[in-house]
Amino acid sequence: MKKYHIHFNETKNTVILEFISFLTLDEFKQVWLESMGLIEEKKASYFYIDASKERIIPPGSEEWLVSDFFPIAQKSAQSLGYRLKVARAESSDIFNRLASEHSINYFSSSNPNFDFQNFPDSQKALQWLYEA
């Protein structure tokens, strides 16, 4: 069983990342690096993260996102030459939301190269992502 799905929607010029089940820390890192690689390769304008099925995040993932991934994402987004718009549909699991809070706040407030918003459901996330 696949634990995540990443693909590029050409019509919407969007990289879509869907979490399906629990990931190890190494898998978690790979998912995020693979997503940024696809964004760069396709010159995507939008990045949609569907974390609605995500339950437990691996220990160490929050620290890795902020200390290691964030600088990589900043550099990648800067090289695109435009602000990448990122929407995330959060998990329905309260423990996941609490565990993810630090990195979500960090990405939302410390980001000159992309607009990042977290939403309680996919409908609101996608509506914001594609609004003019």
N, C-alpha and C positions, 0 to 999 in steps of 0.2 A: 504494500500500500504506500502510495506516495504521501509524503508528509507536508508538502507544499506544492504550489503551482505558480510558475512565473511565465508570463507571456506578454507579447506586444500586440496591442490592438491598433492596427494601421489606420482604421477609420477615425479613431479618436486620438491618435498619436499618443497613446498611453501605455506605460508599463504597468502591468497588474500583478500584484503579489498577493496570493491567497494562502494563508496558513491553514492547514488541514488537521494536523495533529502535533503532538509533542516533538520538539527537536532537541538534540543534544547541543551543547555549546558550539562544537565544531560545525554542525549542520546549520545552526543559527547564524554563525559568522558567514558561512558559505552563501546562504540565502541573501543576505544583505549585500555582500560583495558582487554576487551574480546580478542582483537587481541594478546596482549602480553601473555595472558593465553594460547591461542591456540599455539602460538609459543613455549612456554615452554613445554606444554603437548606433542606436536608432535615432538619436537626437530628439528624444521624447520631450514633449512639452508638459506632460502630466505623469504623475506617479500615484497610483491608487493602491493602498494597502488594506486588505480585508483581514483583519485580525479577529473577526467576530467568532470564529470557531477555536481560537487560541485559548488555552486554559492555563497551562503552567509554562512559565518562561524559564529557561535553564539558568542555574546559578552562575553569576558572573556576566550575564548578558547585558545588564544595564550599565555596568562599569565599562564593558567593551564598547558598547554603542557610543558612550560619551567620550571616552578617552582615545579610542582607536578609530572607530568608524566615522564619527562626526568630522574629524579633519579630512578624511578621505572623501567623504560626501561633499564637504565644502569645496574642496579643490576640483572635484569632478563637476559640480554644479557651476562653478566659476568658469571652467573651461568651455561650457556650453555657450556662454555669451548671452544668456537670458536667465530670468528667474524661473526655476522649476517650481511648478505648483504641485503640492503633495497633500493628499487627503487620506486619513486613516479612519476606518470604521473599527471602533474599539470592541474588545471582548465583552461578552455579557457576564463573564466571571469576575466578581468583585476582587478576588485575590490577584488576578491577572492585571486588572486596572490599577490596583494599588502598587503592584510590583513594577509596572511600566511608567508610573507617574513621573519619576525623575527624568528619564530620557525624553519623554514627551514634552515636559515643560522646558527642558533644555533646547530641544529642536525648535519649539515654538517661539522662543524668545531670543535665541542667540544666532540667528541665521540671516545673514545679508544676501545669500545666494538662492534661497528658495522660500516660498510661502508654505508653511506647514500648519494644518489644522487637524484636530482630532474630533471625531463625531460619535454619537451614541449608536448610530446605525448607518448602513450602507446607503440608504436613500438620501439622507442629509449630506453624507460625504460626497456622493457623486453629483448631487445638485450644486453644491458649492464648487466642486472641482471644475465643472463645465460652465458655470455662470459667466456671462460676459463681463 
